[in-house]
Structures are given as C-alpha cells and as structure tokens.
Amino acid sequence: MRSLLVIAFCILAPAALRGQERRTIARYGFSDGAIAIDVRPGGIIAIAAAQGDSAATVTLRASDAKAWVDSTRRFVTRAAPRKRTEVVLQRSMIEEASDSGAALSFLRRAERDTTTFELLISTRAFGKFPLALERREAALFFTAMRRAIAATRPPPPPKPAAKPKKQAP
C-alpha cells in the first residue's frame, strides 16, 4: 500500500511543481505607463506598474483578486449616463493580504458622453501614482487578470493511460 502511495507521489509531483513556477501573464505598454502581471508560486498574482520615474508592485492572493476582478470589470462595459448634468464616480479597491500598505484602485468617471478610467497604485513606502487608461486598455488589463487567476489554479490530474484492447484470436 505504501509503495502505491510513493509511486503516485512520484508521478504527480512533477505536474504539481510545474504549476508552482513563476509565469509572466502580460506586459503592456499603455499610453500613460506600463503594467506587468505575473503569477508566482503559492497562488500569488503580482501586478507591477511604472509611470515616469515611479514604479510599484502589488501582490494579491488569487482568491482575493478573483472577487475584485469579478466585481470591478463591470465598470468597463457600463455606458456613460444619459443625463447631461449627472456625473458617475465608481471606485473599487483591493489591498495586499500582508500589512504592507500596498493597494490597487480602479476608478471610473463617467459624464455626458465621456468615460475615463484610472488605475491607482499605492504603496506605503513610495506613495501613489495613477495610470490613466483608455477603455480598450482597461479591458486588456481585466482580461489579463482573469488569465492570471486561471493560471494560479493547479493543473488537472493526468488522465490514466488507456488500456490496450484485447484482440480476438
């Protein structure tokens, strides 16, 4: 019985370790700055952003990032308000799981026929800086975040080899 357990670990361990390596999901050079999204071992998603001489990295747990992305990506597809005097401000923020003070905020400002988006990256040590995003850039960011969340899931177990069919004599 123990030998079967050891054999199973020897077969499944390489597949589990492959899922634990660092992977780059996306690197974008937007009109206002640059963003890189990486997946790290342990189900961690790292979002690095740079603008001018400012740069920061925010790391999120995949489960936290999934909840934030699912609720926030809807901001991108909403239309501007129909009334000319109405201004809609929407903000969604997620903080790092550790007590580092780093956070990522997505802001949407919609008025009349225009909608602007902003990704605000803040760290306790370096302050904060905004990245202005176009609608297309915001959609790309959320698509990359969904790919990063999917990449943190463990790989499916390998399928057993098919047994050869018996041939009739």
ABEGO torsion letter per residue (X at the ends): XAAAAAAAAAAAAAAAAAAABBBBABBBBBAAEBBBBBBBBGGBBBBBBBBEABBBBBBBBAAAAAAAAAAAAAAAABBBBABAABBBBBBBBBBBABAAGBBBBBBBBBBEABBBBBBBBBBAAAEBBBBBBBAAAAAAAAAAAAAAAAAABBBBBBBBBBBBBBBBX
